[in-house]
Each structure stands twice: as structure tokens, then as C-alpha cells.
Amino acid sequence: MNKIALIIQREYLTRVRKKSFIVMTLIGPILMAAMILAPVYLSEIASGKVTKVAILDETGWFFEKFKDQDKIDFYYVDGDLKTEKVKALANKDLLLYIPLPELNIPVNAQLFATDQPGLNVSAYIKSVMKNIVETKRLMAVGIDPKVIKKTKTDINLITIKVDETGNEQKSNTEVEIGLAYLAGFMIYFFIFMFGAQVMKGVSEEKSNRIVEVIISSVKPFQLMMGKIVGVALVGLTQFLLWIVLTFVFVGIFQSGIMGGDFASVMQAQQGQMAAAQNGSGINAAAFSQVSEVLGGIDFKVMIFSFLFYFLGGYLLYSSLFAAIGGAVDQQADTQQFMLPVSLPLIFAVISSSVVIQQPDSAFSVWMSMIPFTSPIIMMMRIPFGVPYWQIGVSLGLLVIGFVITTWLAAKVYRVGILMYGKKVSYAELWKWLWYKE
Amino acid sequence: MAYLRVDNVTKTYASQKALDKVTLEVPGQSIYGLLGPNGAGKTTLIRIINMITRPDSGEVFIDGHPLTREDIGNIGYMPEERGIYKKMKVGEQAIYLARLKGLSKADALKKLKFWFDRLEIGSWWNRKVEELSKGMQQKVQFIVTILHEPKLLIFDEPFSGFDPINVNILKDEIRYLNKQGATIIFSTHNMASVEEICDHITLIDKSRNVLSGEIHEIKDQFKTHTFNIAYHSETALTSILNPSDYRIVKQEKLRDGFSADIQLLNGTTPNRLLTQLLPKIEIVAMQEILPSLNDIFIEVVNNNNRSAHE
């Protein structure tokens, strides 16, 4: 077998078999699946049974005002608190007690229950009471609540993106901002995490003198590239497993626990969300708008560019990290070289808020072209829509960038990996670049 | 003919000379000791032979031609301790390193089985290296070094982590490999550990080759014509031996008789010593005292220092 393939295989297998990798690979999708499923699951539990609420209203303000809800039934009782409480609780019902207030405005109420009542119950009771008390107060000062309702305004701004061909697409910047941050930070995180793994591995080989044994049969460049490619495959494996396992976990949960009606629950939940807001259709509109925006984003481009920018950015930086690991004797000495190498990455993250505010400004465009910052910045721009030619140029520059850094890094690595006991300075590194084979 | 020739090699690190015009010849199929104190330049020389570092000047020849990358594949190098991945399993690692050196997987497995059985470490195959003791790790390292049957084997301080039993096992294996045709170079500061196994040595001190040659010749060259005798008698030796021909180096009373170290001066032969002594005292044993490598080394280094001061 080819030697470089042998090295890749070792780097890959030893890392993939590590406990930390397996734990990370499992925990990631579990968290993601939990994030998707938790709201649905919770509402499912809450909606499992119908809650009955007995109302003992001493004020009379709320008679007939509580309407039966999807999972809440109301009935009115009339008696003294003590007996009604015992009666209601014996039936496992709740008792809502609204006492006659001293100042004539009932703002206090008590809800008696054997079990902790669901949030939806208390939320509904509160909203009904608030509504009625407010209306009465407005009437008291001579304002018709209907007037107030009429003047109440919700601004729902919809931006329409028009591309060169005149196609119109609704866009909602909030969703895009979320995606932009997510994509940018994931790239940042991946580059650092796997870049550091390369550096650590190189440093280990150097301080263990393994290189001295291996170098008789392998070229330094093969050793370096083998490690970089091996770790890259680990990264891709983890990424793909995360996606696949997330779907698997969600699927298992659906079919196993929910009995397959996941979709209908989801729908019901969405409906509830919309209905919950006093029937004002605005939020329902906003909700459907989100899905419309998500539909408007080109996920094929997103995923393709994510993979490409992850790989490109990783290759660019990990070769530099490998050179650092090879240059210094001890891992502790890596700090002084880490800073200048990671500076562009940190700068890219710092400027992310500027970029997201103005994704098409000259600054953003330039940052998304320069190979050192482009993986993060371009990923942040893509959800807002970027002309294909810009992505193309940026990717091209990234490829050129990593070819050059790999070439330079290999020269430093080649000399450094076999050099011991020398305090490495930048002047020294510069000299290494010009050593002949 | 010399298998390996180091010709006038000089290497300077920053301000310090690591090797100063070192020349030496390692005969084919010899067991060669590269001796010297810590920091003398031994490891630097080995690293140059392995093409890990390049000399500032001078050249290394192997089998008559200048050393090339391809030759390095025929060298097995065991660095001082370490040299293996701590977190990998023993067997997996051995196969990996063997395959990097060009062995096929099946070949590697077969040879590894042979050597693991031979050194009785087969049961460690699935253990992680970091779980093993230092001596055990060195056995693994030893096997990995010799597995591809290199013509030249270089061991840097090979016995440092071993107990005496394992040192002997390892020495036997090295002799075995030598018989199979390998040329072997040891580097160590512990002269006593290689004295009986080496046939040639080079002493390196302060980056220079201060003494090279066949071990018997060197011992001959440095012998002081001193003999140890054990005898029974109360008679003072000084009354028997003429002080211009004999110098009594040491004299002591043993539990049973006496012992004395006598140096013969002016070309006096041991036979004459005996004829002088026999009529007067009862001799139990007599034996020539040969200098140990340690003694030789100290003497050479001291001379070296003295001449450096002058």
C-alpha cells in the first residue's frame, strides 16, 4: 500500500476509535435531536389529558368569560371556598378562586390543584382575567376598548429581495442572521478544533522521536500530508455522522414514542402557536413567513459551500498548525506562533457583526475573498445571497491560498521536525524556508 | 573493508561544536561501540549517519559510496528510549511501522510473531504502549527496529531501561543478529555495559574522536603490566623485590592470605617475577590486570584535558 495512504489510515483509525470522538459523535446529534423534539414532546405531554377547572368567582366579573379550550374545560361552581375546594380536588380538578377584592378590582386569584398545573392553564387564565380587568378599567375612564384595539398596530416588515433576473423573493433578515452566525461559527470551531489536533499530533511525534524512526522510510511531506488528510477525514466523518444520526434519532423518537403522528403534532403545535395570540393572524403569518424564507435560501449552495469552505479553511490553517507543531520542541512553546496564525480567524469572527449588518459592503466582499478570512466570512454572507461568481472567485483564491501555505508549511515542517534544542525565532523560520532539500 | 566510514565530519550548533573533524571506520559485521560521556557528540553523529541532520563539512560513506536516502532504508535506528506512539496498541503499532518500512502486512505479521514469541512478549499484543513498563516498551522498540532486517543497526543507549536479565537477553539477540550478518553500532556512556560485546570501539570526548580501534589492541596498548598475586607468607614483598624493577601498587591482607598488585617496570617479564617470588613465598594465584574501558577512557580523557591546557 502507498505509504501516505498508510499514514492517513493510521491517523484516521486511531482518532475515530478514541472515546472522545465517539462521545462527541453521539452527544452532538442527541443535543440537536433534543432541540428539535423537546417542544413537540413537551406539548404532547401537556396535551395528554384534559384539565378541568372549577371556577368560584365571588366578583361575578368573569361569568361565562372562560371558554373551554382544546385541553382545558371550565365549569362554574357556587358555594363556599372550603367545600368547593374539597369537591374539586377530590375529582382531581383544579379550583380557581377569585375572591371579592377590597378595592373593587379583582387582580388576585388563587388556583388550587393536586398536581402542578400546566403552564398553558395558568397562562390562559391570566390572559382572560387581564383582558377583562383592562377592559373594565378603560370603560371606567371613558375609553372604548374597541378604539384601543383599532389603534393597536403591529408592524410586520417584509423585505423583498430582487435578483438580477427580476425574481422576487421574500426575505426575513432575522432567520438569515441566525443561519449566518451558525455557519460562520461552525467553520471557526471546526478549523480550530481539527487544526489543533494536527498540531498536537505533530508535536507528539516530534517529542517522542517517532519521526526519527519513521523518517528513514517516509518523506516529511508525506508524514505531514498524511496527518492533515487523516484528520480532515475525521472531521468530515464527524460532520456527516452528526447529520445522519440527528435524523436517525428524530426518526426513532417519532416512530417509537409518538406513534408516528409526529407531523400532525408539529402541525397542531404550529396552529396553537398561531391561535394562542388572541386570534390575531399576524403571528401565524410571521411563522409561515419563516418557512418561506427558509425555502428561499439555497440549501444546496449552503451545504456545498460549507463543506468546501470547511475543507479549504482547514487545509490552509492545519498546514500552518502542523508547521508550528514541527517547529517547536514542546507543546507549551506553540503559544507565541499560535497568535499570529489564529489572528485572521479571530479578526473574522470579531468583524462578523459588521459583515452581517452589511453583507454586500466592500469590506465584507473583500473579507470573503481573502483566503485567511473567507471561510468564515463567505459562509456568513451566503444566507443573504451572494452572486455565484463571487463564491467562485473566493473558492479559487482559497485553493491557491492553501496550496501556497501548505508548500511553505512543508518547508518549515521538514526542517523543524528533526531539530531539537533550538530556540525558534521568526528569523530562524525564515531561514528554514530557503533550505535546500 | 569498512562498511561505514565517517570522514572528517564537523557539526556546529549555534556557538557549540558538536563534532570536530570526526573520522572513524566501522568494519562490516562488527559490533561497534561508540563511547563517550553525555554531551560528547555521540547522538549527533548517529543523527548524521541517519541523515536526520546534515554535517557542516565532511562526509559519510556506506559500502564504499556516499550515503543516500535509499541507504537509510537499510538502517535500523533505535533512538534513546521513546520512538513509538504511546497511545497505540503494541501489535497495531508494530504492523504500522513495519509496513511503513516496506513490509507487506502478511510478512510483517509473520516476522512479528517470530520475534514476539522469541522475546516472550506475545501477550502484550493488544495492550497500549503507555501501559507497559519502560523496559517492556524498549523490547517493543527493539523488535520494531530490527524487523525489516536492516544491514546496519544503530542502538542509542539500548540498555538504559533494562534489568540485568533483560540486558543479557538483549545482548544475546544482538549477537544473534550480528551472526546473521548485521553490522551493529552501540552508543552509550556506560562503558561497562558494552565491554564484553563490542569488538571495536571509538571513544568520543568533547566532540572529538580520541581513540579508535579493535578492543583487544586498545586494551593491549593501555595495559600497565600490572599483575595481581595471591599468596601465603608473612615475608614483606619489599624485602624480596627490587624497587627499580617492581612497583607495588596495592597490598592487602585477605581473610585467607594476602593479595598484592605489582607493576613490572623496565621490561621485566612475569616469569622473572615468579622466579623471584617462588623461593620465598607460597603463591596461590597470579593474573594480569587488564584495564577496563572505563579506566582507559578516564586516562584518555585526562590526557586530552591536560594537552588541551598546555
Chai-1 contact restraints between the chains, C-beta under 6 A:
chainA,res_idxA,chainB,res_idxB,connection_type,confidence,min_distance_angstrom,max_distance_angstrom,comment,restraint_id
A,L6,B,R99,contact,1.0,0.0,6.0,A-B,restraint_1
A,R10,B,Y96,contact,1.0,0.0,6.0,A-B,restraint_2
A,N208,B,R82,contact,1.0,0.0,6.0,A-B,restraint_3
A,R209,B,P79,contact,1.0,0.0,6.0,A-B,restraint_4
A,R209,B,R82,contact,1.0,0.0,6.0,A-B,restraint_5
A,R209,B,G83,contact,1.0,0.0,6.0,A-B,restraint_6
A,I210,B,G83,contact,1.0,0.0,6.0,A-B,restraint_7
A,E212,B,I52,contact,1.0,0.0,6.0,A-B,restraint_8
A,E212,B,P79,contact,1.0,0.0,6.0,A-B,restraint_9
A,V213,B,G83,contact,1.0,0.0,6.0,A-B,restraint_10
A,S216,B,I72,contact,1.0,0.0,6.0,A-B,restraint_11
A,S217,B,L100,contact,1.0,0.0,6.0,A-B,restraint_12
A,S217,B,K101,contact,1.0,0.0,6.0,A-B,restraint_13
A,V218,B,L100,contact,1.0,0.0,6.0,A-B,restraint_14
A,L418,B,I52,contact,1.0,0.0,6.0,A-B,restraint_15
